[in-house]
Amino acid sequence: MTVQSLPRTLIELRDVTREVRRDVSGSKDKAKRLLTNVTWQLKQGQRVGIIAGSMQEAHAFLDCAAGIATPQQGDVLINANVSWPLGSKGGLPSALSGRQNARFLQGVYGHGGRQWQDLDQIQKLADLEEGYFDKPLKSYNKFMRARFNLAIALVFDFDVYVVPKQFAWKSNATSERLLRLQEALRDRTAGKSILMTNTDFNFLEQFCDEALVLNQGSIAYSGSFSECRSWYDANISKAPEDDLEQEQDSEEGIATTDLEQDILDDALW
């Protein structure tokens, strides 16, 4: 008789509460609570979409799960090689060139003997204007920087991929650049655990077979993706809000509101 081992827990959130503080004109900083006493586990092999009425809440969940944000209360236990949120700026020095930053990250996350292959793949995915791979990041426009940030995250191997909303992740993409990045995402995450959020549920469903619904900072529902999408439509009954309030600066990459996304030209990607 063969005994099958249970899937191991890769990420565990225990009673996590996450707040952010915002400057309010004429008064002291005001705290906004994004997560309240959230307890949840990601098991090996799970591919989970985060459906939420607030992208701030969804991204707070991803940031805690990836270990890049510390909750005010509770604990996050990580027992895997987890990616940083794909496309985020991170701590890359803007005075260094794309090649120099890519070489540094390859030394940390890449495999020995693959430096030139990895750097070549980053350069191709980022599809920068001629000569810019050897120019400082601070000279990149926001579209170039966004593509570079995505490219460096898609080259290295992780057990869990954390994928926040990015303009590149949309189901109606037509430009070659967007489609190339999406294909790289599919190849890189094949057979891996994934934790992902998006306001485009059709795109989210291409990668996730499970989901959980966040509502007012708590997990309101979890199950299969189709069940969670139906529950959200029936009980939340509004389109997800892009309420990131310009969290990202122009160097970090993309605009965050629906209006701005409507006028962005796919070809810039």
Beta strands, then each sheet from edge to edge (+ up, - down):
strand 1: 9-22
strand 2: 30-43
strand 3: 47-52
strand 4: 73-78
strand 5: 160-163
strand 6: 193-197
strand 7: 210-215
strand 8: 218-224
sheet 1: 2+ 1- 4+
sheet 2: 5+ 6+ 3+ 7+ 8-
end
